[in-house]
Amino acid sequence: MVGASLAGLALSISLARSGLTVTVLERAVEQRNGGTGLRLWGGMGETVQRRDGSGIRVPTIASIASAGVPGPVGWAMVRRRLADAAANEPGMAIRYDTEVVKIGADADSAWARDTAGLVYTGDILPGDDGHRSMVRRSIDPEHPDARYAGYTIWTGKAPCDAAPGWQEGRNYMNMITLPNQDGAMIVGETQTNDEPRRYFWQWYDPTSDNYLREAGALVGSVSQYSLVNENSAASKYADIHRRAAHWPAPWDDIVRHSVRRQSVIATPIAEYVPRRLARGRMAIIGDAAHVPSPVTDAGFDTGLGDAETLGELTDHGVIGEQGLKVLREYEKQRLITAQRMVRSGQGFGDSLLDSANS
Ligand SMILES: Cc1cc2nc3c(=O)[nH]c(=O)nc-3n(C[C@H](O)[C@H](O)[C@H](O)COP(=O)(O)OP(=O)(O)OC[C@H]3O[C@@H](n4cnc5c(N)ncnc54)[C@H](O)[C@@H]3O)c2cc1C
């Protein structure tokens, strides 16, 4: 597999539960912080039987991600839960700090080569390598890129009180309360309380294209990366600080607090409606397969569904013709869900851009 972020880790667990030997190649280092706030919709402590013949009951992957409590949670916490569970699976090797630079496949096997020239060979090659996926280029070479949706999302976290959700003119603000490290949502509910409960805000802004282009985060119609406060123009953050006045209290203060603490991320929103999810011995899952607007709150959730489906389909192995059959069936079962999920966020983008132009 290429990529060990949320969808990749979920898939690695799902494949290991079918008894497969799994190697995951991830270019990032093992310890990662930051990221966004997510709403998790499922995983209320359900269990399932492992498919490797052991008969052992284990939590569903959604329950691992949510720790049995669906709702808002920080990205880093979800990643840590999935990474811990994956590390305990038999037959699992996760190689961090390993960037894949080339992939390929023939009738019998698939392979990936890293920057050091090491080649890893397997029966199938799932790509969980995110919105700028390299594996997607081999699956649908004529439709390889997620395209800029025309607006930016500014996100930040702040430890202060606020109320949820507000829309005003051509901007849209969404507020999520994140639990602290103990999972507590209410101040004073935890024993240690070493990390205060925080608010995670998302400001959808259709007016920052030029800034993103000048900073290199947007080239043509392809989003390149997110800008974090430290490597971004101070003048733009002064501008966001000033424009925060636009929001009623207490949201204005929350945004300003994040700007002052240098805890703001600007992400050019990209979207990708897939036409294919598999080709031969390769497949894509998670953001590699479908990139929705964050307003759908569904990117990770759909990646989880991909991981569960693909894992279940590998019950009878992936060697030879069986591997090709599994990936064809995966595409058949997941393509329409993926397309609908991305399209469900496009109406929001259209109305945001319409209001900006009116
Ligand atoms: C502001 C915001 C709010 C969101 N809110 C929600 C929500 O409430 N609910 C929800 O379900 N979803 C939400 N999402 C979407 C969700 O965050 C994503 O769908 C999810 O994080 C994608 O995970 P992924 O593993 O598919 O991709 P990524 O996290 O992009 O992971 C890809 C991984 O592949 C690795 N990689 C890439 N290329 C290579 C290579 N060549 N070699 C080795 N490794 C490589 C990367 O280092 C990375 O670790 C939100 C997104 C945003 C931006």
The ligand as an ORCA input file, in Angstrom:
! r2SCAN-3c Opt
* xyz 0 1
  C     -11.109     21.262      7.010
  C     -11.485     19.828      6.775
  C     -12.512     19.252      7.537
  C     -12.897     17.902      7.336
  N     -13.895     17.367      8.087
  C     -14.271     16.073      7.880
  C     -15.319     15.480      8.690
  O     -15.892     16.123      9.558
  N     -15.641     14.162      8.469
  C     -15.016     13.417      7.493
  O     -15.360     12.223      7.315
  N     -14.024     13.953      6.710
  C     -13.640     15.250      6.888
  N     -12.637     15.796      6.129
  C     -11.963     14.969      5.127
  C     -10.878     14.096      5.739
  O     -10.000     14.889      6.518
  C     -10.096     13.406      4.631
  O     -11.009     12.743      3.766
  C      -9.121     12.384      5.177
  O      -8.280     12.952      6.156
  C      -8.269     11.843      4.030
  O      -7.446     10.825      4.515
  P      -6.612      9.943      3.472
  O      -5.883      8.953      4.302
  O      -7.473      9.451      2.373
  O      -5.613     10.994      2.778
  P      -4.379     11.813      3.370
  O      -4.622     12.207      4.771
  O      -4.081     12.889      2.383
  O      -3.202     10.755      3.386
  C      -2.403     10.429      2.298
  C      -1.111      9.850      2.845
  O      -0.331      9.345      1.767
  C       1.014      9.730      1.970
  N       1.664      9.781      0.651
  C       1.296     10.553     -0.411
  N       2.108     10.331     -1.445
  C       3.004      9.396     -1.038
  C       4.115      8.748     -1.675
  N       4.459      9.033     -2.955
  N       4.820      7.837     -0.969
  C       4.482      7.530      0.322
  N       3.450      8.127      0.980
  C       2.725      9.033      0.294
  C       0.934     11.103      2.655
  O       2.109     11.442      3.349
  C      -0.260     10.899      3.583
  O       0.112     10.409      4.837
  C     -12.237     17.126      6.323
  C     -11.201     17.714      5.557
  C     -10.833     19.055      5.777
  C      -9.710     19.658      4.923
*
